Amino acid sequence: MIRRLVPMLAVLTMALSAFPAWADEYQDTINVFRKAIESSHFFSTSDGYAVFPTIGKGGIGVGGAYGKGRVYEHGKYIGNTSMSQVTIGFQLGGQAYSQIVFFEDRSALQKFTSGNFEFGAEASAVAITAAAGAKANTAGSSAGASAGKNDAKVVGAYNNGMATFTVAKGGLMYEATIGGQKFNYTAR
């Protein structure tokens, strides 16, 4: 009996000790965007934001991306969100990145948290820790570039009440694709 309990307790102890690290990934990601020159002022001017610590993306001809995030209203955690994406076109490789979507006003936040929300077409290029991207879609547009996790420099503006920023975490992906991002929201 004790032989069975010891391994189970060891696994439980490791899982519980790692839990604070999981909880910090959201705050760590928020801090990266707060340090970025062009995105830092959005925290004081927006009604809220959705933050995705890691979105994984990959493809060979047909691709996809997925990530889980949290939604904040005036800095208060109000719910969970997930992002999924399907792309078609020339693409090869995989990448990981962080993403944040700022909501300019209450109307934009409500539109996002109404359940299902979609962004349109996207084009980007990412190489290891440097990224350059441009997005044009029905809900807004943005462009960004980053040299690394802690010294991200991004540019963007509100368009239809939303502004999107990304920071490359790693990977290598070549693409010329058409696709969109779909977001789901669940209140806390």
C-alpha positions as CSV (number, residue, x, y, z in Angstrom):
1,M,0.0,0.0,0.0
2,I,2.8,2.5,0.9
3,R,4.6,1.5,-2.3
4,R,1.7,2.8,-4.3
5,L,1.1,5.9,-2.2
6,V,4.7,7.3,-2.4
7,P,4.8,7.6,-6.2
8,M,1.3,9.2,-6.2
9,L,2.3,11.7,-3.5
10,A,5.4,12.6,-5.4
11,V,3.4,13.3,-8.6
12,L,0.9,15.3,-6.6
13,T,3.6,17.3,-4.9
14,M,5.3,18.1,-8.2
15,A,2.0,19.1,-9.7
16,L,1.1,21.4,-6.8
17,S,4.6,23.0,-6.8
18,A,4.3,23.8,-10.5
19,F,0.9,25.4,-10.1
20,P,2.1,28.9,-9.2
21,A,4.3,28.9,-12.3
22,W,1.2,28.2,-14.5
23,A,-0.7,31.0,-12.7
24,D,2.1,33.4,-13.4
25,E,2.2,32.9,-17.2
26,Y,-0.7,35.3,-17.7
27,Q,0.9,38.0,-15.6
28,D,4.2,37.4,-17.2
29,T,2.7,37.8,-20.7
30,I,0.8,41.0,-19.6
31,N,4.1,42.4,-18.3
32,V,5.8,41.7,-21.7
33,F,3.2,43.8,-23.4
34,R,3.3,46.5,-20.7
35,K,7.1,46.8,-21.4
36,A,6.6,47.1,-25.2
37,I,6.8,50.8,-26.2
38,E,3.8,51.0,-28.5
39,S,1.5,48.7,-26.6
40,S,2.0,49.9,-23.1
41,H,-0.3,52.9,-23.3
42,F,-3.2,50.7,-24.4
43,F,-3.5,49.4,-20.8
44,S,-4.5,52.8,-19.5
45,T,-6.8,53.7,-22.5
46,S,-8.7,50.4,-23.0
47,D,-11.8,49.0,-21.3
48,G,-10.1,45.6,-21.2
49,Y,-8.1,43.0,-23.0
50,A,-7.8,39.3,-23.9
51,V,-4.3,37.8,-23.3
52,F,-3.0,34.6,-24.7
53,P,0.3,33.5,-23.2
54,T,1.0,30.9,-25.9
55,I,-0.6,30.2,-29.2
56,G,0.8,27.3,-31.1
57,K,0.6,27.4,-34.9
58,G,1.7,25.0,-37.5
59,G,1.0,23.7,-41.0
60,I,2.0,22.0,-44.2
61,G,-0.4,23.3,-46.9
62,V,-3.3,23.3,-44.4
63,G,-2.5,24.7,-41.0
64,G,-4.0,25.6,-37.7
65,A,-3.4,27.4,-34.5
66,Y,-4.9,27.2,-31.0
67,G,-4.4,29.0,-27.7
68,K,-6.2,29.6,-24.4
69,G,-6.4,32.9,-22.7
70,R,-8.1,35.2,-20.2
71,V,-10.2,38.3,-20.6
72,Y,-9.7,41.3,-18.3
73,E,-12.0,44.3,-17.8
74,H,-10.1,47.3,-16.2
75,G,-7.5,44.8,-15.0
76,K,-10.0,42.4,-13.4
77,Y,-10.1,38.8,-14.6
78,I,-13.7,38.3,-15.9
79,G,-13.5,35.1,-18.0
80,N,-11.7,32.6,-20.2
81,T,-11.3,32.6,-24.0
82,S,-9.8,30.3,-26.6
83,M,-8.6,31.1,-30.1
84,S,-8.6,28.7,-33.0
85,Q,-7.5,29.3,-36.5
86,V,-7.5,27.3,-39.8
87,T,-5.4,28.4,-42.7
88,I,-5.1,27.3,-46.3
89,G,-2.3,28.1,-48.6
90,F,1.5,27.8,-48.9
91,Q,2.8,27.2,-45.4
92,L,5.5,25.1,-43.8
93,G,6.6,24.9,-40.2
94,G,5.5,25.9,-36.7
95,Q,5.7,28.8,-34.3
96,A,4.6,29.9,-30.9
97,Y,3.6,33.4,-30.0
98,S,1.8,35.5,-27.4
99,Q,-1.1,37.7,-28.4
100,I,-3.1,40.4,-26.7
101,V,-6.3,42.0,-28.0
102,F,-7.2,45.4,-26.5
103,F,-10.8,46.6,-26.4
104,E,-11.1,50.4,-26.8
105,D,-14.5,50.7,-25.1
106,R,-17.3,48.8,-23.4
107,S,-19.0,48.1,-26.8
108,A,-15.9,46.4,-28.2
109,L,-15.5,44.3,-25.0
110,Q,-19.2,43.3,-25.1
111,K,-18.9,42.3,-28.8
112,F,-15.9,40.0,-28.0
113,T,-17.5,38.5,-24.8
114,S,-20.9,37.9,-26.5
115,G,-19.8,34.3,-27.2
116,N,-18.2,33.7,-30.5
117,F,-16.2,36.3,-32.3
118,E,-14.1,36.2,-35.5
119,F,-11.2,38.1,-37.0
120,G,-10.6,37.8,-40.8
121,A,-7.6,37.3,-43.1
122,E,-4.1,37.4,-41.7
123,A,-0.6,37.4,-43.2
124,S,2.6,37.1,-41.1
125,A,6.3,36.0,-41.2
126,V,8.1,34.7,-38.1
127,A,11.7,33.6,-37.7
128,I,13.0,32.1,-34.4
129,T,12.7,35.1,-31.9
130,A,12.1,37.9,-34.4
131,A,8.7,38.5,-35.9
132,A,7.0,40.8,-38.3
133,G,3.3,40.6,-39.0
134,A,0.5,42.4,-40.6
135,K,-3.2,41.7,-40.2
136,A,-6.1,43.0,-42.2
137,N,-9.6,41.9,-41.1
138,T,-13.2,42.8,-40.7
139,A,-12.8,43.7,-37.1
140,G,-9.5,45.6,-37.2
141,S,-6.0,45.7,-38.4
142,S,-2.6,45.8,-36.8
143,A,1.1,45.2,-37.5
144,G,3.9,44.3,-35.2
145,A,7.5,43.3,-34.9
146,S,9.6,42.0,-32.0
147,A,13.2,41.2,-31.4
148,G,12.6,39.1,-28.4
149,K,10.3,38.3,-25.5
150,N,11.5,41.2,-23.2
151,D,12.2,43.9,-25.7
152,A,9.2,43.7,-28.0
153,K,8.4,46.7,-30.2
154,V,5.0,46.7,-31.8
155,V,2.9,49.1,-33.6
156,G,-0.9,49.3,-33.9
157,A,-4.0,51.3,-33.4
158,Y,-7.6,50.7,-32.6
159,N,-9.7,49.7,-35.6
160,N,-13.4,49.1,-35.0
161,G,-12.7,49.2,-31.3
162,M,-9.9,46.6,-31.1
163,A,-6.1,46.5,-31.4
164,T,-4.1,43.3,-31.7
165,F,-0.4,42.7,-30.8
166,T,1.8,39.6,-31.0
167,V,5.2,38.7,-29.7
168,A,7.1,35.8,-31.2
169,K,8.2,33.1,-28.7
170,G,10.0,30.9,-31.2
171,G,9.7,28.7,-34.2
172,L,10.1,29.0,-37.9
173,M,7.1,29.3,-40.3
174,Y,6.9,30.3,-43.9
175,E,3.4,31.2,-45.1
176,A,1.2,32.9,-47.6
177,T,-2.2,31.9,-46.3
178,I,-5.8,32.9,-46.0
179,G,-7.5,32.2,-42.7
180,G,-9.1,33.8,-39.7
181,Q,-9.1,33.6,-36.0
182,K,-12.2,32.5,-34.1
183,F,-12.6,33.3,-30.4
184,N,-14.9,31.6,-27.8
185,Y,-15.6,33.2,-24.5
186,T,-16.9,31.8,-21.2
187,A,-17.6,34.0,-18.2
188,R,-15.7,33.2,-15.0
